[in-house]
Amino acid sequence: MKILPKPRAARLLLPALVSALLLCAPVPGRAQGGPNLGAPQVGETILNRDVEVRVSPDEASRVVMTLPRGKTVAAFGTPRRTSWTQIGLGGRDVGYVPSDSLDSIFVARTVASRAAVVGRQRWTFPDGTLRGTHVLAGNASGTEIKDGKKRETKLERGAVLGLLDVQGGKARMASDSIASITLPPDLLLPIIGVHDYDFTGSGPPRTFYAARVGEFLTPVEAENGWTGFVAAAGPQYAPYAHFIYPTMGKDGMAFALAFGPLDRTGVNNVCVALAQRMLDCWIVEVESF
């Protein structure tokens, strides 16, 4: 049986998650209801969908950038007799978006993405490194390449696979016994760490939440990003475990930075508190395998 090479990224996915599951840092106090709910937004806001930012309040004007759902932006105001709001990033004006694409930072956040933790005994090598970077979220089949030939191969939920690359919106993965198999990225959960529980008896809940606060080109940049985040957000976040894990886009991969563990109420409150400081925050649901 062939052993999957230990991906470089996987070695960076093993922060002290077990201790984090046992010791959770204090959560900032519950956010109170905010102003302007249901009205044109001014001040800190979040985008409720992916949007194109335009140079003027006109559908026909030039697009200057695109921003993702959940992005924190400053709303400067809505010109009279228009349905467009001027927004800013980092204290500067960047253009206009549809007014109905902006929500108060106090609205309940939805889960933006999912991730996983896996059992240490089952899914790590003797030296503690992970056998892969992702876990299969459900039973699936994909195109395997073996001896130069393509064939359809079935995989069961919980299979751990290592990411080779992303091509044309498809993820090319590998495992101990599969050299290369192509799967849709939405079937794969990135692994953010390991646990030591068998879940047959008492133990921590199978699901917890994390707050994703950035995305970077490399794991090193993500690690440096944590230092910058704590400096900007405040020292109360330093005790949390932070996680660096790969994310897959249409044409490639990046590395997300998140922290936790949190419960569902706590992660929502954290995102509101960060938005008040004009910091981005997306909710990640983390499942244990």
C-alpha positions in Angstrom: 0.0 0.0 0.0 1.4 3.4 -1.0 1.8 6.0 1.7 0.7 9.5 0.8 3.5 12.0 1.0 3.1 14.3 3.9 1.8 17.6 2.5 3.6 20.7 3.7 0.4 22.4 4.4 -0.7 19.5 6.7 2.1 20.1 9.0 0.8 23.5 9.7 -2.7 22.3 10.6 -1.9 20.9 14.1 -2.2 23.8 16.6 -3.1 22.7 20.1 -6.7 22.0 19.3 -7.2 19.4 22.0 -6.3 21.9 24.8 -8.4 24.5 23.0 -11.4 22.1 23.1 -10.9 21.8 26.9 -10.1 25.5 27.6 -12.2 28.1 25.8 -11.2 31.7 26.3 -13.9 34.1 27.5 -16.3 35.3 24.9 -17.0 39.0 24.5 -20.3 40.1 26.0 -23.4 39.6 23.9 -23.9 42.4 21.4 -27.0 44.5 21.8 -29.4 45.3 19.0 -28.1 48.1 16.7 -29.5 51.1 15.0 -30.8 51.4 11.5 -32.3 47.9 11.2 -34.4 47.9 8.1 -33.3 51.4 7.1 -30.5 52.7 4.8 -27.2 51.9 6.5 -24.6 54.3 7.7 -21.4 53.4 9.5 -20.2 49.8 10.0 -22.1 47.4 7.8 -21.7 43.9 6.2 -22.5 42.8 2.7 -25.4 40.3 2.5 -24.3 39.0 -1.0 -21.3 39.1 -3.4 -21.4 42.6 -5.0 -19.7 44.6 -7.7 -18.6 48.0 -6.5 -19.2 50.7 -9.1 -17.5 54.1 -9.6 -20.8 56.0 -9.5 -24.4 55.2 -8.3 -25.4 53.8 -11.7 -25.8 50.2 -12.9 -24.1 51.2 -16.2 -21.0 52.7 -14.5 -17.6 51.0 -14.4 -16.9 48.2 -11.9 -13.9 49.0 -9.7 -13.8 45.8 -7.6 -15.9 42.9 -6.4 -16.5 42.1 -2.7 -17.7 38.9 -1.1 -20.7 38.3 1.1 -20.0 39.0 4.7 -17.3 41.6 4.0 -17.3 44.5 6.6 -17.5 47.9 4.9 -18.2 51.5 6.0 -21.4 53.0 4.6 -21.0 56.7 4.0 -24.5 57.5 2.8 -27.1 57.1 0.1 -27.5 59.9 -2.5 -31.0 61.2 -2.8 -33.3 59.6 -5.4 -30.9 56.6 -5.8 -30.8 53.1 -4.5 -27.0 53.1 -4.2 -24.9 53.6 -1.1 -21.3 54.9 -1.1 -19.0 52.6 0.8 -15.4 52.7 2.0 -12.6 50.3 3.1 -9.7 51.3 5.3 -11.1 54.8 5.7 -11.2 55.6 2.0 -14.1 55.7 -0.5 -14.1 52.8 -2.9 -17.4 53.3 -4.8 -21.1 52.4 -4.7 -23.1 49.3 -4.1 -26.9 48.6 -4.1 -28.3 49.8 -0.9 -30.2 46.5 -0.3 -26.8 44.6 -0.3 -25.9 46.2 3.0 -27.0 44.8 6.4 -26.5 46.1 9.9 -23.6 44.4 11.7 -26.1 43.4 14.4 -28.0 40.9 12.2 -27.6 37.2 13.0 -24.8 35.8 10.9 -25.2 32.6 8.9 -22.6 29.9 8.6 -20.3 30.9 5.7 -18.2 27.7 5.5 -17.5 24.3 7.1 -14.3 22.6 8.3 -13.3 19.5 10.2 -11.2 18.0 13.0 -10.2 14.4 12.7 -9.1 11.7 15.2 -5.4 11.7 16.0 -5.0 7.9 16.3 -6.9 7.2 13.0 -5.7 10.0 10.7 -2.1 10.9 11.6 1.2 9.3 10.9 3.3 8.1 13.9 5.2 11.4 14.0 1.9 13.3 14.4 1.5 14.9 11.0 -1.8 14.5 9.2 -2.4 12.0 6.4 -4.2 14.6 4.4 -5.6 18.1 4.2 -9.4 17.4 3.7 -12.1 15.0 4.8 -15.0 13.8 2.7 -18.2 15.3 4.0 -20.4 12.5 2.6 -20.3 9.4 0.4 -19.2 10.4 -3.1 -17.6 9.1 -6.3 -14.9 10.7 -8.4 -12.6 10.2 -11.3 -9.5 8.2 -10.3 -6.4 8.0 -12.5 -4.7 4.6 -12.1 -2.0 3.2 -14.4 -2.8 6.0 -16.9 -6.5 5.1 -17.1 -9.6 6.9 -15.8 -12.2 5.1 -13.7 -15.0 6.0 -11.4 -14.2 5.3 -7.8 -16.5 5.4 -4.8 -15.4 6.9 -1.5 -17.1 6.9 1.9 -17.9 9.8 4.2 -14.9 10.5 6.5 -12.2 9.5 4.0 -9.1 11.8 4.5 -7.5 13.0 1.4 -4.5 15.2 0.6 -5.0 18.2 -1.8 -2.7 18.1 -4.8 -4.0 21.0 -6.8 -7.2 22.8 -8.1 -7.8 22.8 -11.8 -10.9 24.2 -13.6 -12.9 24.3 -10.4 -12.2 20.7 -9.5 -9.9 19.4 -6.7 -7.3 16.8 -7.5 -6.8 14.7 -4.3 -4.7 11.7 -3.2 -4.8 9.2 -0.3 -2.8 6.2 1.0 -4.2 4.1 -1.7 -5.2 6.5 -4.4 -2.6 8.4 -6.5 -5.0 10.9 -7.9 -8.8 11.4 -7.8 -10.8 14.4 -9.0 -13.7 15.6 -6.8 -15.9 18.7 -6.5 -14.5 21.0 -3.8 -17.9 21.4 -2.1 -17.7 17.7 -1.0 -14.5 18.3 0.9 -14.0 19.9 4.4 -10.6 21.4 5.2 -9.0 19.9 8.3 -8.1 22.5 10.9 -6.7 20.1 13.5 -7.0 16.8 15.4 -8.8 15.4 18.5 -8.2 12.6 20.9 -11.8 11.5 21.6 -13.6 8.4 20.3 -17.0 10.0 20.9 -18.4 6.6 22.0 -18.8 7.9 25.6 -18.6 11.3 27.2 -16.6 14.0 25.6 -16.9 17.4 24.0 -19.6 18.1 21.4 -19.1 16.8 17.9 -19.5 20.3 16.4 -18.1 23.7 17.4 -17.6 27.0 15.6 -14.7 29.2 14.6 -14.4 32.8 13.4 -12.6 33.2 10.1 -10.8 36.5 10.0 -8.7 36.5 6.9 -7.4 34.7 3.9 -3.8 34.6 2.7 -1.7 33.3 -0.2 0.6 31.2 2.0 0.6 29.6 5.4 3.4 31.9 6.5 1.4 35.0 5.7 -1.6 33.5 7.6 0.6 32.9 10.6 1.8 36.5 10.5 -1.8 37.6 10.0 -2.7 36.2 13.4 -0.2 38.5 15.1 -1.6 41.4 13.1 -5.2 40.4 14.0 -4.6 40.3 17.7 -2.9 43.7 17.5 -5.9 45.2 15.8 -8.7 43.4 17.6 -7.3 43.4 21.1 -5.4 41.1 23.5 -8.6 39.4 24.7 -8.4 37.2 21.5 -4.8 36.0 22.1 -5.8 33.0 24.3 -7.8 31.4 21.6 -6.3 28.6 19.4 -5.9 29.9 15.9 -6.2 27.6 12.8 -4.6 27.8 9.4 -6.1 25.7 6.7 -6.4 25.5 2.9 -9.4 26.9 1.0 -10.2 26.2 -2.6 -11.4 28.7 -5.1 -12.3 28.4 -8.8 -8.7 28.7 -10.0 -6.5 27.8 -7.1 -6.1 27.7 -3.3 -5.4 30.1 -0.4 -5.0 29.7 3.3 -7.7 30.8 5.8 -7.0 32.1 9.3 -9.7 31.4 12.0 -9.8 31.1 15.7 -11.9 29.2 18.3 -13.5 27.1 19.6 -16.7 28.9 20.1 -20.4 28.0 20.5 -23.0 29.3 18.1 -24.0 32.3 20.1 -20.4 33.2 21.0 -19.2 33.2 17.4 -22.0 35.5 16.4 -21.1 37.9 19.2 -17.5 37.8 18.3 -18.3 38.7 14.6 -20.4 41.6 15.8 -17.7 42.9 18.1 -15.1 42.6 15.3 -17.3 44.4 12.8 -17.6 47.3 15.3 -13.8 47.6 14.8 -14.2 47.3 11.0 -12.6 43.8 11.0 -13.9 41.0 8.8 -15.4 37.8 10.4 -17.1 34.8 8.9 -18.7 31.9 10.8 -17.1 28.4 10.3 -18.9 25.3 11.4 -16.4 22.6 12.5 -17.4 19.0 12.6 -15.5 16.2 14.2 -14.7 12.9 12.5 
